[in-house]
Amino acid sequence: MSGWFMAFIIFWSVFLITIMFIGGFFMFRKFLKRLPKDDGKSILDWQEYYIENTLHLWTDEKKQLLNELVEPVPELFRDVAKQTIAGKIGELALKEKATHLSLDLIIRGYIIATPKRDHKFLIKKLNEKQIDLQPYRELLS
């Protein structure tokens, strides 16, 4: 075999193995979230529970706000991000026995549910909407 063909085969093999490892990593993370915890429910089961029990609190306006907040997330992962964030917002609403979803609940739920590296997008969006960040400084740091 010629040298360039052998280099192509090696490159292709490394590429396929890398892609399989990346896919396996994400599948394994999903598998871990599906495993039951001490209470018998998994992270995803609790997430679904919180969403189901607070679904009646979500108005079109609040859904639109959530959609705006997750716009920076790549479209491939956006639905998962929305579900995770909505689950955390639902958890906060149930703990606080909220009768409606306030802007405060949505922002706190978003901050708690997302990694710190994504908070810069939230800060930018809240500044665009002229919403005061002062009550959330503690959560953002």
C-alpha positions in Angstrom: 0.0 0.0 0.0 1.1 3.5 -0.7 2.0 5.9 2.1 -0.9 8.3 1.6 -3.5 5.5 1.7 -2.0 4.1 4.9 -2.1 7.6 6.4 -5.8 7.9 5.4 -6.6 4.5 7.0 -4.9 5.5 10.2 -6.7 8.9 10.3 -10.0 7.3 9.6 -9.5 4.7 12.3 -8.6 7.3 14.9 -11.6 9.5 13.8 -14.1 6.6 14.1 -12.7 5.6 17.5 -12.9 9.2 18.7 -16.5 9.6 17.5 -17.5 6.3 19.2 -15.9 7.4 22.5 -17.7 10.7 22.4 -21.0 9.0 21.7 -20.4 6.5 24.3 -19.6 9.2 26.9 -23.0 10.9 26.3 -24.9 7.6 26.3 -23.2 6.7 29.6 -24.1 10.0 31.1 -27.8 9.4 30.1 -27.6 5.9 31.5 -26.3 7.3 34.9 -29.2 9.8 35.1 -31.6 6.9 34.5 -30.3 4.8 37.4 -32.5 4.9 40.5 -31.2 6.7 43.6 -31.8 5.8 47.2 -35.4 6.9 47.0 -36.1 4.6 44.1 -36.4 7.4 41.5 -33.8 8.5 39.0 -32.8 12.1 38.3 -34.9 12.0 35.1 -37.9 10.5 37.0 -37.8 13.4 39.4 -37.4 15.9 36.6 -40.5 14.5 34.9 -42.4 14.6 38.2 -41.6 18.3 38.7 -42.6 19.2 35.2 -45.8 17.2 35.3 -46.9 18.8 38.6 -46.1 22.3 37.5 -47.3 22.2 33.9 -50.4 24.1 34.7 -48.3 27.0 36.0 -46.5 27.6 32.7 -48.2 30.4 30.7 -47.3 31.1 27.1 -45.3 34.2 28.2 -43.2 32.1 30.6 -42.6 29.4 28.0 -41.5 32.1 25.6 -39.1 33.4 28.2 -37.6 30.0 28.7 -37.2 29.6 24.9 -35.4 32.9 24.8 -33.1 31.9 27.6 -32.0 28.6 26.0 -31.4 30.2 22.5 -27.6 30.1 22.9 -27.7 26.3 23.5 -27.0 24.4 20.2 -30.3 23.2 18.7 -29.3 19.5 19.1 -29.2 19.9 22.9 -31.9 22.6 23.3 -34.8 20.3 24.2 -32.7 18.5 26.8 -31.6 21.8 28.3 -35.2 23.1 28.4 -36.4 20.0 30.1 -33.6 20.2 32.7 -34.2 23.8 33.4 -38.0 23.4 33.5 -37.5 20.5 35.9 -35.4 22.7 38.3 -37.9 25.6 38.0 -40.7 23.1 38.8 -38.8 21.8 41.8 -38.4 25.3 43.2 -42.0 26.1 42.6 -43.2 23.0 44.4 -40.9 23.6 47.3 -42.1 27.2 47.6 -45.7 26.2 47.0 -46.0 28.7 44.2 -49.4 29.5 42.7 -47.8 30.9 39.6 -44.4 31.0 38.0 -42.7 34.3 38.6 -39.8 35.8 36.8 -37.8 35.3 39.9 -38.5 31.6 40.0 -37.6 31.2 36.4 -34.3 33.0 36.7 -33.3 31.2 39.9 -34.2 27.9 38.3 -32.1 28.7 35.2 -29.1 29.7 37.3 -29.3 26.6 39.5 -29.9 24.2 36.6 -27.1 25.4 34.3 -23.3 25.3 34.6 -21.5 28.5 35.6 -20.0 28.8 32.1 -23.5 29.4 30.7 -24.4 32.2 33.1 -22.8 34.8 30.8 -25.6 34.2 28.3 -28.2 34.7 31.0 -26.6 37.9 32.2 -26.5 39.2 28.6 -30.2 38.3 28.0 -31.3 39.8 31.3 -29.4 43.0 30.5 -31.1 43.2 27.1 -34.5 42.8 28.9 -33.4 45.4 31.5 -33.9 43.1 34.4 -32.0 43.8 37.6 -29.3 41.2 38.4 -28.7 42.3 41.9 -31.0 39.7 43.7 -29.1 36.9 41.8 -25.5 38.0 42.4 -25.1 35.4 45.1 -26.3 32.6 42.8 -24.2 33.8 39.9 -20.9 33.8 41.8 
